[in-house]
Amino acid sequence: MKSDFYTAISQIAAERGIPRESVQEVVEQALISAYRRYLGNNPPPVDVKIDLDPSTGQIRVFAEKQVVDEVLDDRYEIDIEDARNVRHDVEIGETVYVESTPDDFGRIAAQTAKQVVLQRIKEVEREHIYGEYFDREGEIVTATVQRHAKGNVILEVGRAEAILPPKEQINSDGYRHGQRLKVYLMEARKDDPRGPRLVASRTHKDLIRRLFEIEVPEIYNGTVEIKSIAREPGLRSKVAVTARQEGIDPVGSCVGMRGIRIQNIVNELNGEKIDVVQWSPDIRSFIANALSPAQVVEVQLDELDKTATVIVPDKQLSLAIGKEGQNVRLAAKLVGWRIDIKSASSLLEEERAAAEAREAAATEQLLNEAALSTARVETRKVRDNGTVMYQNVTYGPLPDELIGEQVDLRATAQKLNIYFNDKLIASYIVEDHAEDELATDQDDQPAQDASYAEE
């Protein structure tokens, strides 16, 4: 019977396709639990070991017992003389492992093994099946679509299953039963409460990277490097590449003879368009390349805000921006800068308008300075509320520290400038300059006020 028991373990392992040692380990742990139950309710902590003989299938139980002078319970204790037959130098109070196989433990073992195998063999099988994927996060695996469940697509990966969540799916894929496709293994968990779990993705940008490594030997062996990837899954991607070895065309290597390499990747992604561009350490050149296929006239940089203004020919404007801004949006993600696109003609118009504005401002400044140089200087005493009167209009309030102080007024056709100790402290738009006479309120204009000669 013992041999039949061990043969059963071997048969289960063979049928499930898992190592016999894994099944044996599960059974051994179950037998330890069975022996503890045999000891009765609330037994003291006893270390137990199970020995399964591979040749005969014989089961032996070794239990830890305490060495004592007088044995009160032989389940947990052993006499000093008997203990020295196990280990000659043992002393009272120490523990030794003693074979403690119950007479009917073969029957107990058979019943326990049956229950445990039914309960736990599936868990062992899953751990074995999924074990090969736990170290493969970030790799591409080939999967087959099995079914749909609550928005998820369930994929068959070898003998394991992977979940493709809704946010990792691409509408153009279709996901028909039996469809084969490559997926990015985004997550492989073995400590999930629901058991081993694989999470796949078709939208991850590193799926692009792995596909290039498969199709382009120069990328796989490191002579061509992918520097950055920008992707809008299912629609379009941009890939920036550079050569690590002189004499190699990185873009040509990725595209392949007659475009065969890039076409294989596009086919795997169900028609997603891919632009391969030359990376450059010069950010101006990199930005110009990233906007491919549009041609660039000039790139102006704002290093502080990491913003680039790109000038393109008028006929290239729509191409540079792309449909719904897709081309410039992907280019910005690829280089990590904000990109503003302007046509050459609009830039000229902006520069012309800016020049005219600067000229008008300069002219206005000259006129204002000329008007001030000829304007009369009048003095006023600042009222208690911090205001002054000019041509029957109240202006202010001025700072509190000027209350009661004499200030100088100098007016042009548009502005009233107020000075204190020859320093400009306020400037107001003149609300009413139709009257030229001074205010006659004696409280507002002390007797000593006078108009000064032209400065």
C-alpha positions as CSV (number, residue, x, y, z in Angstrom):
1,M,0.0,0.0,0.0
2,K,2.8,2.3,0.8
3,S,4.4,1.7,-2.6
4,D,1.0,2.3,-4.2
5,F,0.7,5.6,-2.3
6,Y,4.0,6.8,-3.6
7,T,3.1,5.7,-7.1
8,A,0.0,7.7,-6.9
9,I,2.0,10.8,-6.1
10,S,4.2,10.2,-9.2
11,Q,1.1,9.7,-11.3
12,I,-0.5,12.9,-10.2
13,A,2.7,14.8,-10.9
14,A,2.9,13.3,-14.4
15,E,-0.7,14.0,-15.2
16,R,-0.5,17.6,-14.0
17,G,2.9,18.2,-15.7
18,I,4.5,19.5,-12.5
19,P,7.6,18.2,-10.6
20,R,7.0,15.2,-8.3
21,E,9.0,17.0,-5.6
22,S,6.3,19.7,-5.6
23,V,3.5,17.2,-5.0
24,Q,5.6,15.4,-2.4
25,E,6.2,18.7,-0.5
26,V,2.5,19.4,-0.4
27,V,1.7,15.9,0.8
28,E,4.5,16.1,3.5
29,Q,3.0,19.4,4.9
30,A,-0.4,17.8,5.0
31,L,0.9,14.7,6.8
32,I,2.5,17.0,9.4
33,S,-0.8,18.7,10.0
34,A,-2.5,15.2,10.2
35,Y,0.0,14.1,12.8
36,R,-0.6,17.3,14.9
37,R,-4.3,16.4,14.8
38,Y,-3.4,12.9,16.0
39,L,-1.7,14.4,19.0
40,G,-5.1,15.8,20.2
41,N,-6.5,19.2,21.0
42,N,-4.2,22.0,21.9
43,P,-0.9,20.1,21.8
44,P,2.3,21.9,22.9
45,P,4.4,23.3,20.0
46,V,6.2,20.2,18.6
47,D,8.4,20.2,15.6
48,V,7.6,17.4,13.2
49,K,9.4,16.0,10.2
50,I,8.1,13.6,7.6
51,D,10.4,11.2,5.7
52,L,9.1,9.7,2.5
53,D,11.4,7.0,1.2
54,P,11.7,7.4,-2.6
55,S,12.4,3.7,-3.2
56,T,9.7,2.1,-1.1
57,G,7.2,5.0,-0.5
58,Q,7.5,4.3,3.3
59,I,6.3,7.1,5.5
60,R,8.1,7.8,8.8
61,V,7.3,10.5,11.3
62,F,9.9,12.2,13.5
63,A,8.7,14.3,16.4
64,E,10.6,16.5,18.7
65,K,10.4,15.4,22.3
66,Q,11.7,16.8,25.6
67,V,14.1,14.7,27.6
68,V,12.8,14.1,31.2
69,D,13.5,11.9,34.3
70,E,9.9,10.6,34.4
71,V,7.7,10.5,31.4
72,L,4.2,11.8,32.0
73,D,3.0,12.0,28.3
74,D,5.0,9.9,25.8
75,R,3.6,12.0,22.9
76,Y,5.8,14.9,24.0
77,E,8.3,13.5,26.4
78,I,11.1,10.8,26.3
79,D,13.0,9.1,29.1
80,I,16.7,10.1,29.5
81,E,17.8,6.5,28.8
82,D,15.8,6.1,25.7
83,A,16.9,9.5,24.5
84,R,20.6,8.5,24.8
85,N,19.9,5.7,22.4
86,V,19.1,8.4,19.9
87,R,21.9,10.8,20.9
88,H,24.4,9.7,23.5
89,D,25.3,13.1,24.9
90,V,21.8,14.4,25.4
91,E,20.9,15.9,28.8
92,I,17.7,16.4,30.7
93,G,15.7,19.4,29.5
94,E,17.0,19.1,25.9
95,T,15.0,17.9,22.9
96,V,15.6,15.1,20.4
97,Y,13.9,13.9,17.3
98,V,12.4,10.5,17.8
99,E,10.6,8.4,15.3
100,S,6.9,8.5,16.3
101,T,5.1,7.0,13.4
102,P,1.6,5.8,14.6
103,D,0.7,2.2,13.9
104,D,-2.2,3.2,11.6
105,F,-0.5,6.2,10.0
106,G,-0.6,4.6,6.6
107,R,-4.4,4.8,6.5
108,I,-4.2,8.4,7.9
109,A,-1.7,9.2,5.3
110,A,-3.8,7.9,2.5
111,Q,-6.9,9.8,3.6
112,T,-5.0,13.0,4.2
113,A,-3.1,12.8,0.9
114,K,-6.4,12.4,-1.0
115,Q,-7.9,15.4,0.7
116,V,-4.9,17.6,0.3
117,V,-4.2,16.7,-3.3
118,L,-7.8,17.6,-4.2
119,Q,-7.5,20.9,-2.2
120,R,-4.0,22.1,-3.0
121,I,-2.8,20.4,-6.1
122,K,-4.4,23.0,-8.3
123,E,-2.6,25.8,-6.4
124,V,0.8,24.0,-6.9
125,E,0.0,23.5,-10.5
126,R,-0.8,27.2,-11.0
127,E,2.4,28.2,-9.2
128,H,4.4,25.9,-11.5
129,I,2.7,27.0,-14.7
130,Y,3.0,30.7,-13.8
131,G,6.5,30.4,-12.3
132,E,8.2,30.8,-15.7
133,Y,6.6,34.2,-16.2
134,F,7.4,35.8,-12.8
135,D,10.8,36.9,-14.0
136,R,9.6,38.0,-17.5
137,E,8.0,41.3,-16.6
138,G,8.8,43.8,-19.4
139,E,9.1,41.2,-22.1
140,I,6.9,40.3,-25.1
141,V,5.0,37.0,-25.1
142,T,2.8,35.5,-27.8
143,A,-0.8,35.0,-26.6
144,T,-4.1,33.7,-28.0
145,V,-7.4,35.3,-27.4
146,Q,-9.7,33.0,-25.4
147,R,-12.7,35.0,-24.2
148,H,-14.1,38.3,-22.9
149,A,-14.9,38.8,-19.2
150,K,-16.3,42.1,-17.7
151,G,-14.5,44.2,-20.3
152,N,-11.2,42.3,-19.9
153,V,-9.8,40.1,-22.6
154,I,-8.6,36.7,-21.3
155,L,-5.5,35.5,-23.2
156,E,-3.9,32.1,-23.2
157,V,-0.1,32.3,-22.7
158,G,1.3,28.8,-23.0
159,R,-0.6,26.9,-20.3
160,A,-1.2,30.1,-18.3
161,E,-3.8,32.8,-18.6
162,A,-3.2,36.6,-18.8
163,I,-5.6,39.5,-18.4
164,L,-5.7,42.3,-20.9
165,P,-7.6,45.1,-19.0
166,P,-9.7,47.6,-21.0
167,K,-7.2,50.5,-20.7
168,E,-4.5,48.3,-22.1
169,Q,-6.6,47.4,-25.2
170,I,-6.5,48.9,-28.7
171,N,-9.8,49.2,-30.6
172,S,-8.3,48.2,-33.9
173,D,-7.1,44.8,-32.6
174,G,-10.6,43.3,-32.6
175,Y,-9.7,40.5,-30.1
176,R,-11.5,37.6,-31.8
177,H,-11.5,34.2,-30.3
178,G,-8.4,32.3,-31.4
179,Q,-6.6,35.4,-32.6
180,R,-2.8,35.3,-32.0
181,L,-1.0,38.5,-31.1
182,K,2.1,39.7,-29.2
183,V,1.5,41.4,-25.9
184,Y,3.7,43.2,-23.4
185,L,3.9,41.4,-20.1
186,M,3.3,44.4,-17.8
187,E,2.9,42.7,-14.5
188,A,3.4,39.2,-13.1
189,R,2.3,38.7,-9.5
190,K,2.6,35.5,-7.5
191,D,1.5,37.1,-4.2
192,D,-2.0,38.1,-5.3
193,P,-4.8,36.8,-3.0
194,R,-6.5,35.4,-6.0
195,G,-3.5,33.4,-7.0
196,P,-0.8,33.9,-9.6
197,R,-1.7,36.7,-12.0
198,L,-0.4,38.0,-15.3
199,V,-1.4,41.4,-16.7
200,A,-0.7,42.1,-20.4
201,S,-0.8,45.3,-22.4
202,R,-1.1,46.3,-26.1
203,T,-0.9,50.0,-25.4
204,H,2.4,50.3,-23.5
205,K,5.1,52.2,-25.3
206,D,7.7,49.6,-24.5
207,L,5.7,47.1,-26.7
208,I,7.1,49.2,-29.5
209,R,10.6,49.0,-28.1
210,R,10.5,45.2,-27.8
211,L,9.1,44.8,-31.3
212,F,12.0,46.8,-32.7
213,E,14.4,44.6,-30.7
214,I,12.8,41.5,-32.4
215,E,12.8,42.9,-35.9
216,V,16.0,45.0,-36.0
217,P,19.2,43.1,-35.2
218,E,21.2,46.3,-34.8
219,I,18.9,47.3,-31.9
220,Y,19.1,43.9,-30.3
221,N,22.9,43.8,-30.4
222,G,23.2,47.4,-29.2
223,T,24.8,49.1,-32.3
224,V,21.6,51.2,-32.7
225,E,19.8,52.6,-29.6
226,I,16.2,53.7,-29.1
227,K,16.5,57.0,-27.2
228,S,12.8,57.9,-26.7
229,I,9.3,56.8,-27.8
230,A,6.1,58.7,-28.0
231,R,2.9,56.8,-28.7
232,E,-0.8,57.2,-29.2
233,P,-1.8,53.5,-29.2
234,G,-3.5,52.3,-32.4
235,L,-3.0,55.6,-34.2
236,R,0.6,56.7,-34.5
237,S,4.0,56.5,-32.8
238,K,7.4,58.3,-33.1
239,V,10.6,56.6,-32.3
240,A,14.0,58.4,-31.9
241,V,17.1,56.3,-32.7
242,T,20.8,56.9,-32.8
243,A,23.8,54.8,-33.8
244,R,26.5,53.8,-31.3
245,Q,28.9,52.8,-34.1
246,E,30.2,54.9,-36.9
247,G,29.0,54.1,-40.4
248,I,25.6,52.8,-39.4
249,D,22.4,54.5,-40.5
250,P,20.1,54.1,-37.5
251,V,16.9,55.2,-39.3
252,G,17.7,53.0,-42.3
253,S,18.5,50.0,-40.1
254,C,15.0,50.3,-38.4
255,V,13.2,50.8,-41.7
256,G,15.0,47.9,-43.4
257,M,15.3,47.0,-47.1
258,R,12.2,48.3,-48.9
259,G,10.7,49.0,-45.5
260,I,10.2,45.3,-44.6
261,R,11.3,45.7,-41.0
262,I,9.1,48.6,-40.1
263,Q,6.2,47.0,-42.1
264,N,6.4,43.9,-39.9
265,I,6.0,46.0,-36.8
266,V,3.2,48.0,-38.3
267,N,1.4,44.8,-39.3
268,E,1.8,43.4,-35.7
269,L,0.2,46.6,-34.5
270,N,-2.7,46.4,-37.0
271,G,-1.7,49.4,-39.1
272,E,-0.5,51.8,-36.4
273,K,1.7,54.4,-38.2
274,I,5.3,54.6,-37.0
275,D,7.8,57.5,-37.7
276,V,11.4,56.6,-37.1
277,V,13.5,59.8,-36.6
278,Q,17.2,60.6,-36.0
279,W,18.0,61.5,-32.4
280,S,20.4,64.4,-32.0
281,P,22.2,65.8,-28.9
282,D,21.5,69.3,-30.4
283,I,17.9,70.0,-29.3
284,R,17.2,72.2,-32.3
285,S,18.1,69.4,-34.7
286,F,16.2,66.9,-32.6
287,I,13.0,69.0,-32.6
288,A,13.3,69.6,-36.4
289,N,13.7,65.8,-36.9
290,A,10.8,65.0,-34.5
291,L,8.4,67.0,-36.6
292,S,9.1,64.8,-39.6
293,P,7.7,64.5,-42.3
294,A,7.3,68.3,-42.1
295,Q,10.2,70.5,-43.1
296,V,11.5,73.1,-40.6
297,V,12.9,76.5,-41.4
298,E,14.0,77.6,-37.9
299,V,13.8,76.6,-34.3
300,Q,13.8,79.2,-31.6
301,L,14.4,78.1,-28.0
302,D,13.3,79.4,-24.6
303,E,15.6,77.4,-22.3
304,L,13.9,78.6,-19.1
305,D,10.4,77.4,-20.0
306,K,11.6,74.6,-22.2
307,T,9.5,76.0,-25.0
308,A,10.5,75.8,-28.7
309,T,9.0,78.0,-31.4
310,V,9.3,76.3,-34.8
311,I,9.0,78.1,-38.1
312,V,7.8,76.1,-41.1
313,P,7.0,77.1,-44.7
314,D,3.4,78.1,-45.2
315,K,2.6,75.0,-47.2
316,Q,4.1,72.8,-44.5
317,L,2.0,74.2,-41.6
318,S,-0.8,71.7,-41.6
319,L,1.6,68.8,-42.1
320,A,3.7,69.9,-39.1
321,I,0.7,70.2,-36.9
322,G,-0.9,67.0,-38.1
323,K,-4.5,65.8,-37.9
324,E,-6.0,67.3,-34.7
325,G,-2.5,68.3,-33.7
326,Q,-1.2,64.7,-33.5
327,N,2.2,65.3,-35.2
328,V,3.3,68.2,-33.1
329,R,1.8,66.6,-29.9
330,L,3.8,63.4,-30.4
331,A,7.0,65.4,-31.3
332,A,6.6,67.3,-28.0
333,K,6.4,64.1,-26.1
334,L,9.3,62.7,-27.9
335,V,11.7,65.6,-27.2
336,G,10.2,66.6,-23.8
337,W,9.7,70.3,-24.9
338,R,6.6,72.4,-25.5
339,I,6.5,73.1,-29.2
340,D,4.7,76.1,-30.9
341,I,4.3,75.9,-34.7
342,K,4.2,79.1,-36.8
343,S,4.3,79.6,-40.5
344,A,7.0,81.8,-42.0
345,S,4.4,84.4,-43.2
346,S,2.7,84.7,-39.8
347,L,6.1,85.2,-38.2
348,L,6.9,88.0,-40.6
349,E,3.5,89.6,-39.9
350,E,4.1,89.3,-36.1
351,E,7.6,90.8,-36.4
352,R,6.3,93.7,-38.6
353,A,3.5,94.4,-36.1
354,A,5.9,94.2,-33.2
355,A,8.3,96.6,-35.0
356,E,5.4,99.0,-35.6
357,A,4.3,98.8,-32.0
358,R,7.8,99.5,-30.8
359,E,8.1,102.5,-33.2
360,A,4.7,103.8,-32.0
361,A,5.7,103.4,-28.4
362,A,9.1,105.2,-29.0
363,T,7.3,108.0,-30.8
364,E,4.8,108.3,-28.0
365,Q,7.6,108.4,-25.5
366,L,9.4,111.1,-27.3
367,L,6.2,113.2,-27.6
368,N,5.5,112.6,-23.9
369,E,9.0,113.7,-22.9
370,A,8.7,116.8,-25.1
371,A,5.4,117.7,-23.6
372,L,6.7,117.3,-20.1
373,S,9.7,119.5,-20.9
374,T,7.4,122.3,-21.8
375,A,4.7,121.7,-19.2
376,R,4.1,124.2,-16.3
377,V,4.9,123.0,-12.8
378,E,2.2,123.7,-10.2
379,T,2.2,122.9,-6.5
380,R,-0.5,121.5,-4.4
381,K,-0.9,120.6,-0.8
382,V,-2.0,117.0,-0.2
383,R,-5.4,116.9,1.5
384,D,-6.1,115.0,4.7
385,N,-7.7,112.2,2.6
386,G,-4.5,111.9,0.5
387,T,-5.9,113.6,-2.7
388,V,-5.0,116.6,-4.7
389,M,-7.1,118.8,-7.0
390,Y,-6.2,119.7,-10.6
391,Q,-8.6,121.5,-13.0
392,N,-11.5,120.7,-10.6
393,V,-10.8,117.0,-10.7
394,T,-9.7,115.0,-7.6
395,Y,-6.7,112.7,-8.1
396,G,-5.4,110.2,-5.5
397,P,-5.1,108.8,-3.0
398,L,-1.4,109.4,-2.5
399,P,0.7,107.6,0.2
400,D,-0.3,108.6,3.8
401,E,3.2,110.0,4.5
402,L,2.5,112.8,1.9
403,I,-0.6,114.1,3.7
404,G,0.0,117.8,4.3
405,E,3.1,117.9,2.1
406,Q,3.6,120.1,-1.0
407,V,3.8,118.2,-4.2
408,D,4.6,119.3,-7.8
409,L,2.1,118.7,-10.7
410,R,3.2,118.5,-14.3
411,A,0.6,117.8,-16.9
412,T,0.5,116.8,-20.6
413,A,-2.5,116.4,-22.8
414,Q,-3.0,112.9,-21.6
415,K,-1.3,112.5,-18.2
416,L,-0.9,114.2,-14.9
417,N,2.4,113.4,-13.2
418,I,2.9,114.1,-9.5
419,Y,6.4,114.6,-8.0
420,F,7.7,114.9,-4.5
421,N,11.3,116.1,-4.0
422,D,11.8,115.8,-7.8
423,K,10.8,112.1,-7.7
424,L,7.8,110.8,-9.7
425,I,5.4,109.2,-7.2
426,A,2.2,108.9,-9.2
427,S,0.8,109.3,-12.7
428,Y,-2.9,109.6,-13.7
429,I,-4.9,109.8,-16.9
430,V,-6.2,113.4,-17.2
431,E,-10.0,113.1,-16.9
432,D,-10.8,116.7,-17.9
433,H,-8.3,119.1,-19.4
434,A,-10.7,121.5,-21.0
435,E,-10.1,124.1,-18.2
436,D,-6.6,125.7,-17.8
437,E,-7.3,127.7,-14.7
438,L,-5.9,126.7,-11.3
439,A,-8.3,125.5,-8.6
440,T,-9.5,128.4,-6.5
441,D,-10.2,126.5,-3.3
442,Q,-7.9,128.2,-0.7
443,D,-7.8,125.1,1.4
444,D,-6.5,123.1,-1.5
445,Q,-4.1,125.8,-2.8
446,P,-2.3,127.8,-0.2
447,A,-1.4,131.4,-0.8
448,Q,2.3,130.6,-1.3
449,D,1.5,128.3,-4.2
450,A,2.9,129.6,-7.4
451,S,3.6,128.4,-11.0
452,Y,7.3,127.8,-11.6
453,A,9.2,128.9,-14.6
454,E,9.5,126.3,-17.4
455,E,12.2,123.8,-16.5
